[in-house]
Amino acid sequence: MKVDRSKLKKTPTEAPADCRILIEKLKACNDEQLLVELQHIKTWNIGKCELYHWVDLLDRFDGILCDAGQTVENMSWLLVCDRPENGQLKALLLAVLNFTALLIEYSFSRHLYSSIEHLTTLLASCDMQVVLSVLNLLYVFSKRSNYITRLGSEKRTPLLARLQHLAEVW
């Protein structure tokens, strides 16, 4: 779900210059360029800023997560990102998940993140790279904030059920 902009409070602080430059650079990219740019970012080398400044990119990432987490027609057990012919989408999905984990770790106002239902869906992927990237992002949330415990029950319950299902299998 995209960020609910009606609930956003305009922050009086401006994003640090290095942060603002990266945001504008990523916003200007098409999907292929975005993949390349995100794959180059392995560590966080810019200032810590509010997640509020990243809302436009988070909305774009939400769309990517949504597309990747759709079920394949006539095969409800298979996600679009699991299809072999969707390698580019899977690569972009993994880059988005890994970048988002870095962003969440080095930002404030994490409560603005609103794509948790897509993460829950992606935990059902057949691809362990996808599952591990989602688990890593959830781990960052759990170690850096009380985000997961503060989720509404309509989002928290399916997430915890999916995590429990994964744990039972392993």
HELIX and SHEET records of a PDB file:
HELIX    1   1 ARG A    5  LYS A    7  5                                   3    
HELIX    2   2 ALA A   17  LYS A   27  1                                  11    
HELIX    3   3 ASP A   31  HIS A   40  1                                  10    
HELIX    4   4 LEU A   51  TRP A   54  5                                   4    
HELIX    5   5 VAL A   55  ALA A   68  1                                  14    
HELIX    6   6 VAL A   80  ASP A   82  5                                   3    
HELIX    7   7 PRO A   84  ASN A   86  5                                   3    
HELIX    8   8 GLY A   87  GLU A  105  1                                  19    
HELIX    9   9 ARG A  110  LEU A  112  5                                   3    
HELIX   10  10 ILE A  116  LEU A  122  1                                   7    
HELIX   11  11 MET A  128  ARG A  144  1                                  17    
HELIX   12  12 SER A  153  VAL A  169  1                                  17    
SHEET    1   A 2 CYS A  49  GLU A  50  0                                        
SHEET    2   A 2 SER A 107  PHE A 108  1                                        
SHEET    1   B 2 THR A  71  VAL A  72  0                                        
SHEET    2   B 2 MET A  75  LEU A  79 -1                                        
END                                                                             
